[in-house]
Amino acid sequence: MEQFLGTEKARKYGIFFAVVIGVYFFMKYLSPVLSPFLFAFLIAGVLTKLAGKIPLKIRKHYLAGAILLLLSILFVVAFLSLGTWLFQKCGELAGRTPALENEFYLLLSDCCNRLEKSFGVNGAEVEAFVIEQVDFFAENMEVKIFPAVMNKSVGYMKTVGGIFTYFGITVIAVFLMLKDYEKLVIWLLGNEDLDGIWEVADKVLHYIKTYIKAQGSILLIISALCGMVLWLLGLEGGLWYGFLTGVMDVLPFIGTGIMLIPLALFQFLKGNYVAAVVVLCLYGGCALLRELLEPKLIGNKVGIWPIGILLAIFAGMRLFGIPGIIKGPISFVIIYETGRYLFRK
């Protein structure tokens, strides 16, 4: 045992386990503080590379700063425009509430009549039961849910403020890094003691790029599939609805169900039973498609088994919550590549 502890192999095992513990503590406690600056470093690299390809006789960091300023303005305008649009739509929806209620009750009555004719069910009893449940839900919304949402409005404002603060710190950090970015990179890469770190970091960056490309590919595939199916079903705005379904699928813990399940229920109430079944099958197909494509597109391209990426996502969610969807796979790649670097022949 003493002979083993004194060997080079034991030292490597010690470094490996130290990295595992360090990665956990970094992701758990330090990443919320340091992530704006890490993102800033990555963004500065992308902008510097992009500025180098533009044939203008302007200093590279000035050109990169101009691009960053333009992108920041576009982001703020897009964010505020989206917020204004959502606010207007909520106002329009509130104004149409009485008309929507009448339309719902007419649709419910028609659906119950069809159930009575087709299956011999007492339509009046079904209609009365559904109305009772809707009234109970509306009462709870008014008495419990709305006040709870209003009580948490300050928390929501803090969240929005936190997003803008995070964004602002990141942008400022990028501006500060741009001038000396190339000097900083040369100094870091010239330090031989950091060779192993940069080799692992290069693999992690490759994973991040692969992840972004994979999510973009999945979004396009699911949007095209949903848009085509809904268009073939003859649903109004099917292509646009399909695109929104693909966007919802990319968002963590939201998925296609928030779009397709209500649509299937609405088609069922309208008596379009075939369309309802097709939409439900589409929902199941989209969920299966993501489960098959995501590990394959990410795992195969970064040289890791797809089951490893799936395990990393699950473990990351258990250890870090919702951010673990991203932190888990990145942690896994860091640990995996560190092991390869230390123990390769």
URHU-V947666 format. One line per field, one symbol per residue. ss: DSSP state (a for helix, b for strand, c for the rest). psi: psi as a letter, one per 30 degrees, with the letter a starting at -180 (. if undefined). A space follows every 10 residues. Layout:
ss->???
psi->???
This chain:
ss->caaaaccaaa aaaaaaaaaa aaaaaaaaaa aaaaaaaaaa aaaaaaaaaa aaccccccca aaaaaaaaaa aaaaaaaaaa aaaaaaaaaa aaaaacaaaa aaaaaaaaaa aaaaaaaaac ccaaaaaaaa aaaaaaaaaa aaaaaaaaaa acaaaaaaaa aaaaaaaaaa aaaaaaaacc aaaaaaaaaa caaaaaaaaa aaaaaaaaaa aaaaaaaaaa aaaaaaaaaa aacccccaaa aaaaaaaaaa ccccccaaaa aaaaaaaaac ccaaaaaaaa aaaaaaaaaa aaaaaaaaac cccccaaaaa aaaaaaaaaa aaaaaaaaaa aaaaaaaaaa aaacc
psi->eeeefgleee eeeeeeeeee eeeeeeeeee efefeeeeee eeeeeeeeee effkikikke feeeeeeeee eeeeeeeeee eeeeeeeeee eeeefgeeee eeeeeeeeee eeeeeeeegg kjeeeeeeee eeeeeeeeee eeeeeeeeee fgeeeeeeee eeeeeeeeee eeeeeffeeg eeeeeeeeff jffgeeeeee eeeeeeeeee eeeeeeeeee eeeeeeeeee effgkkgeee eeeeeeeeee kkgdafefee eeeeeeeeef gieeeeeeee eeeeeeeeee eeeeeeeeee fggkkefeee eeeeeeeeeg aeffeeeeee eeeeeeeeee eegl.
